């Protein structure tokens, strides 16, 4: 591979540029998603019940136009509402528009036969008092206009309808003294999606700035110190392209993958860059440096990539699609960054070094580093000693190797305490805390909730053989009354039973013929709201602002109680009832996100161990990186508990993320350790040499990764910023474990294995004597003693 790269530099660069164009085209296909499909598998029963049965058949969402700060009975205000009503009703995807003006107009038509708004203020007041329901006019200074859109409308259509409604509001010419607010769940979701896209751009930009700073600070011992950042950004471009072609959507969780990828991907570029500079300083020609870099660093980084991928692969087992998409992006991204580093990164450095050599020969200038560089030569000849970081790494490794039992005892105790404390870390289930609290759309939505008292619902879909069966409607009426009377959180109920009662003097007719007669008198809009065909009815239980008052756990408990009530008050034969709704979906999603975190972590540990064992076929090489990262998992849980942090849907993925990031550092250290050992060094010498030679590159890549994650902390989305805080801590812990835990564990176990092998080869009686002779000859310069 090294020879191939050295012989094909120009074609590699051309192909890389062509892939940039292809990726730019693919990136155009990326879509933003925040609907049910990002939370629930489309094949699951939960999705079928909610999306197919409820949203596509009965479900509607309302864009709410809230009018405040003035008297509702103002004729000019009613005229503006009427204009908005008529303009919004004609929009594609709008099912109905409910407003005070519409109710007054219909009431006036019923009384006078004139479908118009009365101009007399007293007449208006009379109609408003007698006919307008409280949900449209909560008080004398607030009025609500509901623009209802079908639940099957796509996110793009919702955004278009919202824009048209906002335009209609401006054209309706509301009196200047009134404050007009366009809000509701669709408006909030559109605003949140836009904020997410803006946030992602800011996060990527901040990641780049932070990494430029850290590369200048800690990667100054090489030429072109910013080259790794350019290479990883190339890998990110390729990832965007693959994301579009593979139809992986952008979600609240997956957008955090890109700062993570910048942090991870730059590590590959740094490792290749550091090694090729090391080979050039050693006096090799550029061609030799390329071959040796690919030969020695390529396998190590590839193994690290595989182990990282195995750690991330556990996230694919999540039942939540947005976590699966997060995992897919990470897996694709690290492969793209690796390929960019392997082919483009090494090729560009090789080409730049050749250009410097040509300049030197042609103009007499001399390169900054390389085999003919005086600075490099003096360094390699010993005129300048190791820098402060080299000395610190050497001393740290030496200390940890000489005090293994003390260090490991402390580490194990802290890990055990952290694992125990991790079970006490609370879980945050209030989804409103995940988004920016100063987001105007969220503030408007909360303001609407304060006025209306909230409109959360639990939806019960009733399947029956005959929608006009009196027994079916009576059961729905009795069940509704039972829930409202006995469950404090159920504030009211709406169904076809309540509509029929209102049309029949508060009584459900006793015959099918009477019920069908009432169905014929009913407007189609009202009928479609609660009935579908001949075999499906809908019962809505109003639970107010349940998210704010009960929280997810309270809603889950309430849903379980209602399910028990449906078993106790069983529907008549031939009927079945299924509870669903937005709140029920979120209950299942949050449970799947949080309860699966421990399983994903231990599955990741198993996959990493199995992958290392398969690659190396060496139990020691498979065990030591896993032991090192297991310590970090325990420490992380303990720190979250001590810092009062909470698990969220994103931080629930941290176990797998720690394994993916941290195992890479341990594998790179281990590869260099065995490379030095193969040259004849003792385990102690090999570990010290590995810590110094590759330690600087690991620290550089670790700090750039850490600074990349720091960008997440600046996110306006609390779910992402809290994820950033704990990932920064975990990357720091992974680096710490690589230099403090990995060396003593590796040397201790490797020495133990060497002794066991020696005992099998050397007779027991002579083993101690031979070891003693070896110790005596360690400092002997006699060639015969050295050979012995």
N, C-alpha and C positions, 0 to 999 in steps of 0.2 A: 504493500500500500504506500509506503514511504517513497519507493522508487517511482511508482505510478504518479504520485503527486508532484515529485520533483521533475518528472519528464513532461507533465501536462499542465503547466501553470496557466498558460493563456486560455486553453479550452475550459479549464475549471472556472476561471473568472467570468468568461463569457456565459457559461451555463448558469452560474450564480446570478448574473444580471438578468438573464432570461426568466429565471424563476421568480425574480422580484416583480417583473411585469405580470406573470401568470398569477402570482399571489395577490397583486393589486386588483386584478379582475375578480378573483374569488372573494376578496374581502367585501366587494359590493353586495354579496348575497347574505351577509350577516344580518340577522333579525334580532330585535329586542323582545323578550318575552317575560311576562310576569303573571300569566294566567294560571288556571288550575293545572294545566299540563306540566308546569315547572315544579309542582309540588307532588303530584300523584301520577303514578304510572297509568297510561291510557288503557292498559289491559286489566287494571284492577277493578274489583266490584265497586269500590268506593268512587272511582272516577265514573264508572258507568251510571251509578245511581245519581251522582251529583250533576255531571256534565250532560250525559245523554238524556236522562229522564227528567231532571229538574231544569237545568239551564236551557237546554235546547227546546223543551216543550213549554214549560211554565215560566221559567226564569226571566226576569227583566232587571235591568239596572237603570238607575235614574240619575240624570244630570239635574242637579237642583239649582234653580235660580232663586236666591234669597233676597227679598226686598225688605229693607229695614230703615229705621229712623224717620218714619212718617206715618200718617194716618192711612189705613188700608181702604177707607171708604172714599178716598179722593177720586172723583170721576176721571181726572187726567191720568192717574195711576192705572185705573181699570182699563182705560183705552190703550195704554202702552202694553199692559199685560195681554190684552186681546190681540194686539198686533204681533207680539212675540209668540203667542199661542198659535196663530195661523201660519206664521213663517216656519216655526219649528215642526209643526205637524206634517209639513210636506217633505221633510228631509228623509232620504232613504235610510232605512234601519230604525226609524222612530216608530214605536208602536202606538203611543198615545201621549197627549200632553194634558196634565191636570193643573188647573189654576183657579183662583178665585173668579177671574173674569169668565172662564168657561162655565163654571157652575152657575154663576149669576145669569149668564146669557141663556143657558138651558132652562133655568127656572123661570125666567121671564117669558120664554117661548111657551112653556107649559101653561102659564097663567094668562098670557095675552095673545099668544100666537105670533108674537114678533120676536125673531131671533136676533136681538140686538141688546146692547147695554142701555139701561135707562139713564137719561141725562139728569134726572132729579136726584139730588143727594139723599133725601129722606127715603125715596123709593129704593135706592141702592142699599142704604143701611138696613132696610127691612129685609131685603132679599139675602143680604150677607148674614144677618142674624139668624134667619130661619133655615137657610139651605147650605151655607158653607161649612164643611166639616173642620174639626179642630186641627187635623193634620195639614190642612192648607193654610190655616190662619191660627198659629199657636197663641197669639195675643194681638192686641190692637195696633201694635207697631211693627209686626213682622208678618210677611206673607211669603209663601213658598210656591214655586212653580216647578212641577215635576215633569221633566222631559224623559219619558221612559223609552229605553231602547231594548231590543231583543237580546236575550242572554247568549244567543249564538253568534252575535256580531264579533268580528275579529278586532284585535287591538288597533290595527291600522284604521279600520272603519270607525272605532270609537274616537280616535284622535281627530278624524275628519269631521265627525258629528259635533264634537266639542268645539272645534274651530268655527263651524257654521252657527252653533248656538251662541257663541261669544259675539260673532258678527251680527246675528239677529238682535242680540241685546243692545248693541250700539245703534242699530237701525230702528229699534222700537221707540226711541225718543222718550225714555222715562223722564219724569220731572227732575230737575236738577237737585232738589233737596233730599232725594232718596239715595241710599247706598245700595248698590247692586253687586251681589257676590255670586259668581258661578262656582259651584262646588259639587259634592257628591263623590261616590266611589270612583266612577270613571274619570272624573277630573283629577282626583288624587292619584290614580294609577298612571295616567298620562304624564302628570307633573313629576311623579317619582321616577318614571322611566327616563325622562329627559334629564333629571338631576343625576341619575346613575351614569348616563353617557358622559355628561360634563365632568362628573367626579372621576371617571376612569381616565379621561384625558389629562386631568390635573395630576392624578396619581402617577401616571406614566412619566409625565414631565418632571415631577418632583423626584421620582426614582432615578431618572437620568442625572439630574443635578447632584443628588446625594452621592451617586456612584462616581461621578467626575471628581468630587471632593476626595473621596476615600482612595481612589486610584492615584491621585496626586500625592496623597499623604503616605501611602504604604506600598506603592508599586513603582517607586522611583528608581529601583535598581535595574530596570530594563529600559530599552528604547521604546518609543511609541507607546507610552504607558496607557493611553486611552484607547488603544486598539481593541482590547477585549470588549469594551462597551459597544463599539461599532459592530463587532461581530455578533454580539448577543442581540442587538437591535435588528440585525439582518435575520437572525433566527426567529424573532418575534414577528417580523413581516411575513415570513413563511408560515408561521402559526396562524396568523390572521387569514391567510389565503386558504389553508387547510380547513379552518373553522367554517369558512363560507362554503367551500365545496362539499364538506361533510354535513352541512346543515346543522351545525351545533349552535344553538341560540345563545345570545348574551343574556345572562340573568343577574340577579343581585349577588349571587355567590360567585358565578364564573368570572365576573369582571375583576375579582380580586386575584385571579390566576396570573394576570400579566405582570404585576409587580413581583409576584412570587417567581415567575419564570425568569424575569430579568436577574433576580438574585441567584437563582439556581444555574441558569445558563451561562452567566458570566464566569462561573467557576470553571467550566470546561475550557473556555477561551484562555483564562488565566493559567491553567495547568499546562496547556500546550505552549503558550507564549513563554512562560517561565522556563520550561524545559529546553526549548530551542535556543533561548538566550544562554542558558547554562552550557549547552553543548558548544555554542560558538565561542564562549569565553574560555572553554577548555582547549581551544585551538583547532577544532574541526572545521572543515570547509562547509559552506552553506549546504551543499548537497548531502554531505555526511550528517550534518546536524538535523536535516529534515528526516532522513531515514532513521536515525537513532531516536529522535523525538517520537515518531510514529511507532517505532518498535517497542520502546519502553513505556511511554506515557499513554499511547493509544489503548492498549489492553486494560491498563489500570482505570482510565477514565470510562472505557466501555463497560467494565465490570461495575464501576460506581453508578453508571447510568442504569444498568439492569437492576441493581439493588434498589436504587431510588424508584424506579418504575414499579418494582414489586411492592415497595412500601405504599406507593400511591394506588396500586391496583386494588387494595382492600376497599378504597372508597367507591369503586365500581359496584360493590355488593350492596350499597345503600339502596333502599327502596324509594328514595326521593330523586326524581330526575335531575334537579338542578345540582345535586351533589355528584351525580353520575357525570353530568356535563363538565363540572369542575375537574373531576378526575381525568376525563378524556382530554381536556385542554392541557392539563399538566403533562400527561403522557405524550401527547403529540408535540407539545412545546419543548420538552427536554430532548426529544429525538431531533427536532429541527435545530435546536441550539448546538447539539453535539455535532451534527453534520456540518453546520456552518463553521464551527471551530476547527473540526478535523480538516476540511477541505479548504475553505476560504481563509481561515485564520492563519494556518501554517503556510499556505501559498502566498498570501500577501506579505508576511514577514520575510519569507525566502526571497520574494521579488524585491522588496525594499532593501534587503541586505545586499543583493546583487547590484542594485542601483548605486548604493553607497560605495561598493567596491569599484564600480566603473568610474564614478566621480573621483575617487582617490587616485586611480591610475591616470585619469585624463587631466585632472586639475591639481593633483597633489594634495587635495584635502584628505583628512583622515576621519574615519567613522568614529562615532561615539563609543561604540563597543565592538567587540569582535576579536578575531585572532590577531589583527595587526594594531589594535588599539593600545596605546601606552598605558592608559588607565587600567584596561583589562589585564594587560601583561603584568603590571605591577601588582595587581590584585592576585593573579594566579601565582606569581612568583613569591608571594608572601610578604611583599613590602608593606601592604596595608592589611591589617587584621580584620577579623569579623566585626560587623557592626553591632550596635547595642541589642537589636532584636535577635541576632544570631546567638549572642552570649546569653540572653535571657532564655531563649528556647533550650539551649544546651544545658543550662543550670536547672531549669524546670524538669526536663526529662531525666537528668542525672539524679535529682532529688527524689522524684517519684519512683524511680527504679530502685533506689536504695532504701526506701521506706514503704514497701508495698502493703504490708499488713495494717499499718496505721491508717494509710490513706483509704484502703479498700474497706476497712471496718467502719470508718466514718461515713463513707459513701453509701454503704449498704444500709446502715441505720437510718440515714436521711431518706434514702429511697423507700424503705419500708414505712417510715412515718408519712411520707408524701402519698404513697398508695392508699394508706388508711384515711388520710385527710381528704383525698380526692373524692371519696364517697360522700363527703359532707358539702362539696361545692354545689351551690344552688343552680337551678336551671331557669333561665329567663325565657318566658313563653309569651310575653306581651309584645306582639309584632309591631305595635306603634312605637316602641322604644328603639326599633332597629333603624328607623329613618331619621333624618335631621329634624330636630324638634322645632327649629325655626323655619321649616319649609312652609311657605305661605299656603300651599294646598292642604297641608296637614292642619294648620291653624284654622283655616276656614272649615274643614271637616269637623274639627272639635267644636268650633263655634256653632255649627249646625246641630251637633249632638247635644250641646248645652240647651239649645232652644227646643228641640223636639223630644229630648229625653232618650235619644237613641232608637234605632230601628233594627236591631239585630233580630234574626229569625231562626227558628228551627223549622224545617220543612218536612212534612210527612206526606209521602206519596202513597195513595190508596189505589190498589189495583182490584178491580171488581168485574164481574161478568155483566153487570147492568148498572149504569150510572144513574138510572132513574128508580132504582129499587129503594123504597121507603126505609127498609131496614139499614141499608148502607148509610143514608143521610142521617138517620136517627143515631146510629153508632158514632158518627163523626161529631154530631151535636153533643151527645152525652160525654164523649171523651174530651172534647174541647172544654165543656163546663167543668169537668173533673180536674183538668190540669190548671185552669184559671183559678178555681176555688181552693185547690190544695197545694199548689206550687207557687210560692211567693215570687219566684223569678219569672213566671209566665204571666204577662200583663194583659194579654188578650189573645183572641183567636179569630181567624178568618177562613172561611171555606164556602163551598157551594151550599152547605147546610145553613149557614148564617144568611146567605143571600136569599135562599128560598123562604126562610122564616120571615125575613123582612118584607117579602112580597106577599106573604100569606098570613098577615096578622099575628106573627110570632109563633106560628105552628107549622110543623112539617106535615104536608098532606099524607093521607093514609093510603093513597093509591098511586100506581105508576102513571096512570093517565093524567091525573092532576099535576103531577110533577113535570111531565113532558109538556103539558100546556103552559106551565110557568117558564120552562126552558125556551119555548117559542116566543114568549113575550120579552125575554131577556136580550139586551144588546149583545152582539157577537163579541165585542171587546170584553165585556164583563164575563161572558161565558168562557171565553178562551183563557181567562185568567185563572180559573179554578177547574176546568174540565178539558180533557183531551179525548176526542173520539167517544167510543162507547164503553171504554174499560179503564179509564184513569181519572182520578180526582186528586185535588191538592188541598191540604190542610196546613195553614201557616200559624205557628205559635210565636207571638211577639214576645221577645225576652229583653226588650229595651236596650240599654247600653251594657250588655252583658260582658263585653270585653273589658270595659272599665271597672264594672262593679264586681264581677265574679272572677275574671281572669280565665285563662285556658283550663286550669284545673277545675274551677267551679263549673264552667260550661260542660266539661267532660263528665263531671258528676251528675249534672242536670240531665244530660243526654242519656246517661245510664239509667237514671230514675224513670225517665219517660219510656225507655225501652221496657223496663220492668212493668210499668203501668199498661203498656200495650199487651204484655203477656197476661196480666191480671184481668184487664178488660179486653179480652180477645175479640177481634172483629168477627162478624157472622161468617158462617161457612161460605166459601167461594170468594172471600176477600183476603187481602194481605196488605200490611202497612210497613213502609220502610222510612226510617228517619234519615234525613240528609240535610244539606245546607252548608254554607260557607264555613260556619263555625265548626261543624262536624269534620270537615276536611282538614282544617287547621289543627284540630285535636290530634288526628291521626298523623299528620305530617310532623308536628313538633315531637310527638312520641317517637316516631321512627328516627328522627334526627338525633335525639338525645339518648335514647335507650340503646341505640346501635353503636355508640362511640366506643364502648369497652370492647365489643366484639370486633370492630374494625381495627382497633389497636392491636389486639392479640393475634388477629388474623394476619395483620401486617408483619408482626414479629415472626410468625410462622413462615410466611412467604419469603421474608428476607433470609431467614436461617436456611430454608430449603433451597433457595436460589444460590446462596453461597456454597452450600454443601454440594450442589450439583455442578457448579462451576469449578470449584477447587478439589472436590472429592477429598477434602481434608477437614476433619471435625473441628480442629483448633481454629482454622481460618474462618470457618462458618460461625463458630461460637463467640469469638472475642468481639467482633463489631456489634453483635446482637446484645451481648451483656452490657457493652458500653452504652448503647442507646436505651436499653431498658432502665438504666440508672437515670437517664434524662427524663424518661416518661414519669418515673416516680417523683423526681425533683420538681417537675413542672406542675403536677397535681398539688403538691404541698405548697408551692409558691402561689398558685391560684387561690388556695384556701386562705393563706396568710394575707394576701393582698385584697381579699374580699371580692374577688372577681366571680363572674357567673359564666356558665356554659350557654352558648347560643348555637343556632344551627351551623355557624361557621367554626366556632372554637371546638365543636364536637368532632371536627376532622383533624384536630391537632396531633393526636397520637400517630396517625398515619403520616402526617406531614413531618413530624420529628424524625420518624424512621427514615423517610425518604431523603431528608436533608442531612441528618447526622450520620447515617450509615455511609454516605459518600466520603465524608472526611475520614472516617475510620478505615474504609477500604483503601483510600489513597495512601494513608500512613502505613497501613499493613503492607501494601505492595512495595513501597520504598524500603520498608524494614527488611523484607525477604530479599530484595535486590541487593542491599548492602550485605546481608548475611551470606548471600551466595558468593560474594567476593572474598570470604574467609573471615569476616568479623564475628566476634562473639555476640550473643544476643544483646548484651548490654551496650556494646560498641555500635552494633547495627541500629539499635533503637535511638541512641544518642545522635548518630549520624543522620538517620532518617528525620528525626525531629528538627535538626538544624537545616537540612537540605530542602525538604519539602514543606517544613513547618511554615516558612515565610509565605509560600504560595497558598497554603491552606488558610493561614490567617488573613491574607489578602482577599481570597475568595470568600471566606467566612464573613469578613467585615463588609464586603460589598453586598453579600446576601443580606446581612443584618441591616445595612443602610437602605437596601431596596425595600425591605419589610417596614422600615421606619416611615416610608412614604404612606403606607396604609394607615398609620396613626393619624395622619392629617385629613383623612376622609371625613366628610360631613355625616356619613352613615355610621351610626354608633356600632352596628353589627360588624362593620369592616374595621373601624378604628380599634375596637377592643380585640379583634382578631390580630391586628397589627401589633398591639402591645405585647400580647402573650407570645406571638411568633418571634418577635425581637428577643424576648427573654429566652425562649427555647433555643434559638440559634446560638445565643451566647453560651447557654448551658451545653449545647452540643460541641462547641469549640473547646470549652473548658474540659469536658469529658474526654475529648480527643487527645489533649495534651497531659491530662492529669490521671485519668482512669485507664485509658487504653494502654499506655506504656507499661505500667506495672502488671496489668493483667496479662498482656502478651508475653512479656519477658518471664514472668512467673510460670505461666503454663508451658511456654516453650522450653524453658530450662527443665521443668518437670518431665516433659516428654522426652527431651534429650537424655536425661538420666535413665529413664525407663528403657529407652532403646539401647543405651550403653550397657545396662545390666544384662540385657538379653544376649549381647555379643561377648562381653568380657566376663570371665568367671568371677563369682561373687567374692572369693577370697582375695583376688588381686585388684578389685575395683577401687577400693579406698587408697591403696598404695599408688596406683596410677594417677588418680586425681591429685594426690599430694605432690607427685613429681611434676605434674602439669603446673600446679600452683607455684612450685619452686622455680620453674623455667620461664615464667611469664616475663620477667625482666632480664633474662639472660640473653646476651647478644651472641652467644656461641651458635654457629650455624647448625651444628649437630643437635644441640638442645632444642633449637627452634623447630627443626625437622621432626624431632621426637614429639 
